[in-house]
Amino acid sequence: PQTRANTKQAQLIAMLRRPEGADLDEIAEATGADAVAHGATGKGNDQVRFELAAYALDPGIRVIAPWREWDLTSRTRLLEFAEAHQIPIARDKRGEAPFSVDANLLHTSSEGKVLENPAEEAPPYVYQRTVDPEAAPDTPEYVEIGFERGDPVAIDGAALSPAALLTRLNELGGRHGIGRLDLVENRFVGMKSRGIYETPGGTVLLAAHRGIESITLDRGAMHLKDELMPRYAELIYNGFWFSPERAMLQAAIDTSQAGVTGTVRLKLYKGQASVVGRRSAGSLYSEAHVTFEDDAGAYDQKDAAGFIRLNALRLKLLAARDRR
């Protein structure tokens, strides 16, 4: 759903918290548990996303959040607790305690430590799934992504499941340094936070989806969809996936995708995923109308004069008034 909406990287990432919250309730019901637990801190957005999803699906569920309930006031205290209780903690590339890292099929985000100073450039060792664009291959790589009703379904003509498709795009995007983002975001709880995001496959998908929409969506529908996207993304970011307003927006977005079927060709090169071709049996692009050569009567350019005069009328009236 988030791909159909053209949500940006931070919102794509938040989207994955929705099924995780739903999974908590499903497991609790299956095992007869009366509570669920999560490891999100009391400062972040994830606690909100997990718990809003949990309460939306089971109003009577109890939520246990150790970061808020125990005496864990810092990551240092957390690491000390883990060591004291022989809980293994992964180390970073330098053998040190890790950044605060969230990772799933779609993305990796890193926060904390040196990243807490937004004036300092993130060190190279922060990045885990994308190469430095400067060190990416000197030869571009091309990929074709097939869409059906707004959903990506194939790479280079081979049909793939959503998970397999995203895994493949992560590989392609990662080796070309695509999908890096150094972002200071406005958390729902009120504070600003700096993070390093890596979304290689999702970034390629976003470019491809916009590419196929450019020839299959009507102008009015495209403009309205672009107006709706920030509100849709905000709802997801703030944890309101199961809200009625998100469902309303989703219905409108899904309706817009009925004709979004076709293939997009992209060029992957040193941090960029550039659309270089797009085709669709349902394309609204008419070469006969836009050609600079003889269009054989497909479009009468004289019609433009009346169109311009009508649209200029209010501007002419305003100008005449202001000159009085």
C-alpha positions as CSV (number, residue, x, y, z in Angstrom):
1,P,0.0,0.0,0.0
2,Q,2.8,2.5,0.8
3,T,4.3,2.0,-2.6
4,R,1.0,2.9,-4.3
5,A,0.9,6.1,-2.3
6,N,4.5,7.2,-3.1
7,T,5.4,7.7,0.5
8,K,9.0,8.8,1.1
9,Q,11.7,7.0,2.9
10,A,11.0,7.9,6.5
11,Q,7.3,7.0,6.1
12,L,8.1,3.8,4.3
13,I,10.1,2.8,7.3
14,A,7.3,3.6,9.7
15,M,5.0,1.5,7.6
16,L,6.8,-1.7,8.7
17,R,5.9,-1.0,12.3
18,R,2.3,-1.5,11.5
19,P,2.4,-5.3,10.8
20,E,4.8,-5.7,13.7
21,G,2.3,-4.2,16.1
22,A,-0.5,-6.4,14.6
23,D,1.7,-9.5,14.9
24,L,2.1,-8.8,18.6
25,D,-1.7,-9.1,19.1
26,E,-2.0,-12.1,16.9
27,I,0.7,-14.0,18.8
28,A,-0.9,-13.0,22.2
29,E,-4.3,-14.3,21.1
30,A,-2.8,-17.5,19.7
31,T,-0.9,-18.2,22.9
32,G,-3.5,-17.0,25.4
33,A,-1.4,-14.2,26.6
34,D,-3.0,-11.1,28.2
35,A,0.0,-8.8,27.5
36,V,2.5,-7.9,24.9
37,A,5.9,-6.3,25.3
38,H,8.2,-4.2,23.1
39,G,11.7,-2.8,23.4
40,A,11.1,0.7,22.2
41,T,12.3,3.6,24.3
42,G,10.1,6.2,25.9
43,K,11.4,8.9,23.6
44,G,10.7,7.6,20.2
45,N,7.9,7.0,17.7
46,D,8.0,3.2,17.7
47,Q,6.4,2.9,21.2
48,V,3.5,4.9,19.8
49,R,3.2,2.8,16.6
50,F,3.4,-0.5,18.4
51,E,0.9,0.4,21.1
52,L,-1.7,2.2,18.9
53,A,-1.7,-0.9,16.7
54,A,-2.1,-3.2,19.7
55,Y,-4.9,-1.2,21.2
56,A,-6.7,-0.8,17.9
57,L,-6.8,-4.6,17.5
58,D,-7.4,-5.5,21.2
59,P,-8.6,-2.7,23.4
60,G,-8.1,-4.8,26.5
61,I,-4.5,-5.8,25.9
62,R,-1.8,-4.9,28.4
63,V,1.5,-3.4,27.1
64,I,4.8,-3.9,28.9
65,A,7.5,-1.4,28.0
66,P,10.7,-2.0,30.0
67,W,12.4,1.2,28.9
68,R,9.6,3.2,30.5
69,E,8.9,0.9,33.5
70,W,12.4,-0.2,34.6
71,D,15.3,1.9,35.7
72,L,16.8,2.1,32.2
73,T,17.6,5.8,31.8
74,S,20.3,5.4,29.1
75,R,21.8,3.0,26.6
76,T,24.8,2.7,28.9
77,R,22.5,1.4,31.7
78,L,20.8,-0.9,29.2
79,L,24.2,-2.4,28.1
80,E,25.2,-2.8,31.7
81,F,22.0,-4.7,32.4
82,A,22.5,-6.9,29.4
83,E,26.1,-7.7,30.5
84,A,25.0,-8.4,34.1
85,H,22.4,-10.9,32.9
86,Q,24.6,-12.5,30.2
87,I,22.4,-11.2,27.4
88,P,24.5,-11.1,24.2
89,I,24.7,-7.7,22.4
90,A,26.0,-7.3,18.9
91,R,29.0,-5.1,18.2
92,D,29.6,-2.7,15.4
93,K,32.3,-3.0,12.8
94,R,34.8,-1.6,15.2
95,G,33.9,-4.0,18.0
96,E,32.1,-1.3,20.0
97,A,28.6,-1.1,21.4
98,P,26.2,-0.6,18.5
99,F,24.3,2.4,17.4
100,S,20.5,2.2,18.0
101,V,19.7,0.2,14.9
102,D,16.3,-0.9,13.5
103,A,16.4,-3.1,10.5
104,N,13.9,-5.1,8.4
105,L,13.5,-6.1,4.7
106,L,12.8,-2.5,3.7
107,H,15.4,-0.5,5.6
108,T,18.0,0.0,8.2
109,S,18.0,3.1,10.4
110,S,20.9,4.1,12.8
111,E,20.7,6.6,15.7
112,G,22.6,7.6,18.7
113,K,26.3,7.9,19.6
114,V,28.1,10.4,17.3
115,L,25.0,10.8,15.2
116,E,23.4,12.7,18.1
117,N,25.4,15.8,16.9
118,P,23.6,16.9,13.8
119,A,26.5,19.1,12.7
120,E,28.9,16.2,12.3
121,E,29.0,14.0,9.2
122,A,28.1,10.4,9.8
123,P,31.2,8.1,9.8
124,P,31.4,5.6,7.0
125,Y,31.1,2.6,9.4
126,V,27.5,3.6,10.2
127,Y,26.3,2.3,6.8
128,Q,25.4,-1.4,6.7
129,R,23.6,-2.2,3.5
130,T,24.7,0.4,0.9
131,V,28.2,1.2,-0.4
132,D,29.5,4.7,-0.6
133,P,28.2,6.2,-3.9
134,E,31.7,7.4,-4.6
135,A,32.9,3.7,-4.4
136,A,30.0,2.3,-6.4
137,P,30.7,0.7,-9.8
138,D,31.8,3.1,-12.5
139,T,29.5,1.3,-15.0
140,P,25.7,1.9,-14.7
141,E,23.3,-1.0,-14.3
142,Y,19.9,-1.1,-15.9
143,V,16.8,-2.8,-14.4
144,E,13.2,-3.1,-15.5
145,I,10.3,-3.3,-13.0
146,G,6.9,-4.4,-14.0
147,F,3.7,-3.1,-12.3
148,E,0.2,-4.3,-12.1
149,R,-2.5,-2.0,-10.7
150,G,0.2,0.0,-8.9
151,D,2.0,-3.0,-7.3
152,P,5.5,-4.1,-8.4
153,V,5.3,-7.7,-9.6
154,A,8.4,-8.4,-11.8
155,I,12.1,-7.6,-12.4
156,D,13.5,-7.9,-15.9
157,G,10.4,-9.9,-16.9
158,A,10.6,-12.4,-14.1
159,A,7.6,-12.5,-11.8
160,L,8.6,-12.3,-8.1
161,S,6.8,-12.3,-4.8
162,P,6.9,-9.0,-2.9
163,A,9.6,-10.2,-0.6
164,A,11.8,-11.6,-3.3
165,L,11.3,-8.5,-5.4
166,L,12.4,-6.2,-2.6
167,T,15.3,-8.4,-1.7
168,R,16.6,-8.3,-5.3
169,L,16.2,-4.5,-5.5
170,N,18.0,-4.2,-2.1
171,E,20.9,-6.0,-3.7
172,L,20.9,-3.8,-6.8
173,G,20.4,-0.6,-5.0
174,G,22.8,-1.4,-2.2
175,R,25.8,-2.0,-4.5
176,H,25.2,1.2,-6.3
177,G,24.9,3.3,-3.1
178,I,21.2,4.1,-3.6
179,G,18.9,5.0,-0.8
180,R,21.0,6.8,1.8
181,L,19.4,9.6,3.8
182,D,20.8,11.7,6.6
183,L,17.7,13.1,8.2
184,V,16.6,15.3,11.2
185,E,13.0,14.3,11.7
186,N,10.2,15.7,13.9
187,R,9.1,12.9,16.2
188,F,5.5,12.6,17.1
189,V,6.4,12.9,20.8
190,G,7.7,16.4,20.2
191,M,11.5,16.3,19.9
192,K,13.8,16.3,16.9
193,S,16.0,13.3,16.1
194,R,18.8,12.7,13.7
195,G,19.1,9.4,12.0
196,I,20.9,7.7,9.1
197,Y,18.5,5.7,6.9
198,E,19.3,3.2,4.2
199,T,16.4,2.1,1.9
200,P,18.0,0.9,-1.3
201,G,15.2,-1.2,-2.7
202,G,12.4,1.1,-1.5
203,T,14.1,4.1,-3.2
204,V,14.4,2.3,-6.5
205,L,10.7,1.3,-6.2
206,L,9.6,4.8,-5.5
207,A,11.3,6.2,-8.6
208,A,9.9,3.3,-10.7
209,H,6.3,3.8,-9.4
210,R,6.4,7.5,-10.1
211,G,7.7,6.7,-13.5
212,I,4.8,4.4,-14.4
213,E,2.3,6.8,-12.9
214,S,3.6,9.6,-15.1
215,I,2.2,8.0,-18.2
216,T,-0.9,6.2,-16.8
217,L,-2.4,8.6,-14.3
218,D,-4.6,11.5,-15.4
219,R,-3.3,14.9,-14.5
220,G,-6.1,15.7,-12.0
221,A,-5.8,12.3,-10.3
222,M,-2.0,12.7,-10.0
223,H,-2.2,16.1,-8.5
224,L,-4.8,15.1,-6.0
225,K,-2.8,12.0,-5.1
226,D,0.2,14.2,-4.5
227,E,-1.8,16.4,-2.2
228,L,-3.1,13.4,-0.2
229,M,0.3,11.7,0.2
230,P,1.7,14.0,3.0
231,R,-1.4,13.4,5.1
232,Y,-1.3,9.7,4.4
233,A,2.4,9.5,5.3
234,E,1.8,11.5,8.5
235,L,-0.8,9.1,9.7
236,I,1.5,6.2,9.1
237,Y,4.5,7.9,10.7
238,N,2.4,8.8,13.8
239,G,1.1,5.2,14.2
240,F,-2.5,5.6,13.0
241,W,-2.5,2.8,10.4
242,F,-5.7,1.4,11.8
243,S,-7.5,4.7,11.9
244,P,-10.6,5.3,9.8
245,E,-9.0,8.3,8.0
246,R,-6.1,6.2,6.9
247,A,-8.5,3.6,5.5
248,M,-10.4,6.4,3.6
249,L,-7.2,7.7,2.1
250,Q,-6.1,4.2,1.2
251,A,-9.4,3.5,-0.7
252,A,-8.9,6.7,-2.8
253,I,-5.2,5.8,-3.5
254,D,-6.1,2.2,-4.4
255,T,-8.8,3.4,-6.8
256,S,-6.3,5.7,-8.5
257,Q,-4.1,2.6,-9.3
258,A,-6.5,0.7,-11.4
259,G,-4.7,1.6,-14.6
260,V,-1.2,1.8,-13.3
261,T,0.1,-1.2,-15.2
262,G,3.3,-1.3,-17.3
263,T,7.1,-1.4,-17.2
264,V,9.7,1.1,-16.1
265,R,13.4,1.0,-17.0
266,L,15.8,2.5,-14.6
267,K,19.5,3.4,-14.6
268,L,21.3,2.7,-11.3
269,Y,24.5,4.7,-11.0
270,K,26.4,6.1,-8.0
271,G,23.6,6.8,-5.6
272,Q,20.9,7.6,-8.2
273,A,18.0,5.6,-9.6
274,S,17.0,7.4,-12.7
275,V,14.0,6.5,-14.8
276,V,15.1,6.2,-18.5
277,G,12.1,4.6,-20.0
278,R,8.4,3.7,-19.4
279,R,5.8,1.9,-21.3
280,S,2.2,0.8,-20.8
281,A,-0.7,-0.6,-22.8
282,G,-2.9,1.9,-20.9
283,S,-0.6,4.9,-21.4
284,L,-2.1,8.4,-21.7
285,Y,0.9,9.7,-23.4
286,S,0.1,10.6,-27.1
287,E,3.1,11.1,-29.3
288,A,0.8,12.3,-32.0
289,H,-0.4,15.2,-29.9
290,V,3.0,16.3,-28.5
291,T,5.2,15.9,-31.5
292,F,7.0,19.0,-32.9
293,E,6.5,17.6,-36.4
294,D,3.3,17.5,-38.5
295,D,0.6,15.9,-36.3
296,A,-1.8,15.2,-39.1
297,G,-4.5,17.2,-37.5
298,A,-4.4,15.5,-34.1
299,Y,-4.3,18.9,-32.4
300,D,-5.5,22.3,-33.6
301,Q,-3.0,24.8,-32.2
302,K,-5.6,27.6,-32.8
303,D,-7.7,26.2,-29.9
304,A,-5.0,27.3,-27.5
305,A,-5.8,31.0,-28.1
306,G,-9.3,30.7,-26.7
307,F,-8.1,28.6,-23.8
308,I,-5.5,31.2,-22.9
309,R,-8.0,34.1,-23.2
310,L,-10.4,32.4,-20.9
311,N,-7.8,31.6,-18.3
312,A,-6.4,35.1,-18.5
313,L,-9.7,36.8,-18.0
314,R,-9.5,37.1,-14.2
315,L,-5.9,38.2,-14.4
316,K,-6.8,41.0,-16.8
317,L,-9.7,42.1,-14.6
318,L,-7.3,42.2,-11.6
319,A,-4.7,44.2,-13.5
320,A,-7.4,46.6,-14.7
321,R,-8.6,47.2,-11.2
322,D,-5.1,47.7,-9.8
323,R,-4.3,50.3,-12.4
324,R,-7.3,52.5,-11.5
